[in-house]
């Protein structure tokens, strides 16, 4: 980082950047100033980038305090734990498992939460405690409960909050169950990605209350969901407000078997059936497209096998290991080879979902929404009356 960046690093510089970007509203500025981010950041952190696709090397406050302060007051996420705490050393671990979120995401989600004086808030995922601290400053300690599954992370969050002079309730437990003892809640906010909204959250939220959560699909893509709990308290409806990239709730992580589990010891293409398509596999790529495909094609995921000439094979898999497909992308081609095996024709499902989205005028995330009930959820376009057609 340049010396100029170091000189500008600090709360005021970050506040100015957030205001200029429209990420923080005036009602949250007093809490931003009173609850400095640096009080919630450990000495050893791995800075990321905004879209969560890259991790930078370790920054250690004890050896480089200037760079540490510069990254803390940058609008980027900061990884604070790898591999559920099993990682040691200065290098990158396999999978980030706890972090301090990008400030823009923190404050835009808090705006979505639309808290009012006296509101009780349940947070799922304490992380470093900063989000809970901001809420506690705004609403009062007794009105904020934060649930954290990892005991070490919960302990560190409590210590950070105590150092900042704040004392919301931090509970160790499974966030899927909420914390009925502290309810009912006017607002629920999750700082981890979900594949399914737990029924307990609806039960513990007051009618008309809000649930804000990053919602992803197994196939890919993730967006912030803003749900309003209906008057009867048994269901909720809401739209997606913006793109996001959070760590998955630990209890909703899914296994992704390797190709051997699908080919059953036979060389590719095994018993696969060959066909061709005019849809380029490349057209199905991208955060929004993967998200829409995932809404329509549940229980499926993908990997890519790339080659030196710029071509690649898109592999599609069903989570139950019963079905797979490949689609070969080659530059300058207008027809692409497809091979499919199993009861689900996965490429056909993906292609149908993509073409449905394209036929609707390629709508953005803000036209999609979700209806949540204790039995599951239904994705829709524009209105709950127009559900996204499932391809199963």
Buried (B, 14 or more C-beta within 10 A) or exposed (E): EEEEBEEBBBBEBBBEBBBEEEBBEEEBBEBBEBBBBBBBBBEBBBBBEEEBEEBBEBBBBEEEEBBBBBBBBBBBBBBBBBEBBEBEEEEBBEBBBBBBBBBBBBBBBBBBBEBEEEBBBBBBBBBBBBBBBBBBBBBBBEBBBBBBBBEEBBBBBBEBBEEBEBBBBBBBEBBBBBBEEBBBBBBBBBBBBBBEBBBBBBBBBBBEBBBBBBBBBBBBBBBBBBBBBBEEBBBBBBBBBBBBBBBBBBEBEEEEEEEEEBBEEEEBBEEBEEBEBEBBBEEBBEBBBBBBBBBBBBBBBBEEEEEEEEBBBBBBBBBEBEBBBBBBBBEEEEEBBBBBBBEBBBBBBBBBBBEBBBEBEEBEBEBBBBBBBEEEBBBBBEEBEEBBEEBE
